[in-house]
């Protein structure tokens, strides 16, 4: 009798629990109700980031403390990082090459694209044609562009043919000098300044025309309006371009396409950090050490970006 009563009681409790309506006052329910459409739209991107970005990052962080030998991983703790700073003969070389490239390439491309955008922002007829022409090189894939410039800078290429008229010759990418080889990349980067030009134009179009009109009434010339209106009002875009270009410069691996000796250049003159990580991982199969190098680069870029944000904050407070 007791078992019968107990079973009826349990059955009634289960039915009551099953028929109980969801708690519509719960925070989770309200959050899902208010944001479910948005999460459904972004779910493909979130899933893709989780699988192809977050998971590889976590896996590489684990591998950074292991060494891969004989198809097996052995835990070495911070051994990869110690080897990086003390034993590795290429580490400081690639750091010097990459820093030289990044800290010189960014100002060159930044200033060139800024001045170009200023010119194509002038109210002349047919100026849109020049904007399209300057932007066209950005449509060309990076690999194709690298192969094209490799031929242009070849021994019998266009540039050396022109230099021969003046009795001069340059090795460009094939030069054993870091300054000559990396300077060739600076010249090549001017090919794609149209991408930065578009960003600058968007910033210029957001500047109120009333400011320029007021400056004209007060007697401000072209240079005065450019210095006191255009540059200050485009500072957010300047900061954005500096940060993104620095990050991209430290990750450069295009020398794999146009650099000799497997992207290293002659006497490692073009050996960049991104190429070094690639060689350690996929040529030497040192997956653990390559992961350690990748995390060092990540931390370095994060610290550099944080420094830029700190400087920007100080400048804003002073203003």
C-alpha positions, 0 to 999 in steps of 0.5 A: 500500500505504501509503495502504491501511495509513493508511486502516485505521489512521485507521478504527480510530482513529475507531472507537476514539474513537467507542466511547470511553465519556464521562469520568464523572469529569469535573467537568462530567459530575458537575455535569450528572448531579447538577443536570440535573433542577433545570436542566431545571425552571428552564430556562424561567425562565433562557431568559426572563431571558436574552431579556427581561432580560439581552439588553435590558440589554446592548443598552441599555448599548450604546445609552447611548453612541449618539444616535438621529437620522434612523433611525440611531445615531451614537456619542457616547461619554459625550455622553449622560451629559454632557448629562444633568448639564449641559444637560438642564433636566428632569434635576434636577427629576425627581431632586428629585421622585423623591427627595422621594417615595421618602425620604418614602413609604417611611417612611410606608408602612412604619410604617403597614403595620407598625402595621396588622399589629400590630393584626391580629395580636392574638388576637381572634375574627374578626380574619381578616376584617379581614386580608382586608378590608385586603388586598383593595385589593392585588388591584385592578390598579394602573391601575384603582386609579390611575383610581379615585383620580384620580376621588376627588381630582378637583375634584368628587370625594369628598375635595373634597366633604367638604372643602367642608363646612369651606370647604376645597379642594385640587387634589391631583394637579392642584396645581402645588406638588410638596409637595401633588401628591406628598403626594396620592400618599402618601395614595393609597399608604395604600390598598395597605398590606395587601400590607406587612401580610401580610409583617409578619404572616409575620415576627410569626408566626416570633417564638417565643411563649416570648419574650413569655411570659418577658417577661410573667413579668418584668413587661414590659408591652405596649409593652415587649414590642413595643419589645424583642421584636417590633421586634428580632425582625422586623428582617430583614423590616424591612430587606427591606421598606426595600430593596424599597420604595426600589427600587420608589419610585425606579422609580415611573411610576404618574403616567402614569395619574393625573397631568395633562400626560401624567403630569408634573403641573402645572408638572412637580410629579409628574414622576418619573424613570420617567416621564421615561425613558418620555417620552424613549424612546417620546415623543421617540424618544431611545433612546440618551439614555433608555438613559443615564438608565436606567443612571444610575438603575440605578447610583444604586439599586445604590449606595443598596442597597449603602449599606443593606447596609453599614449593616446589616452595621455594625449586626449587628457592633455587636450 
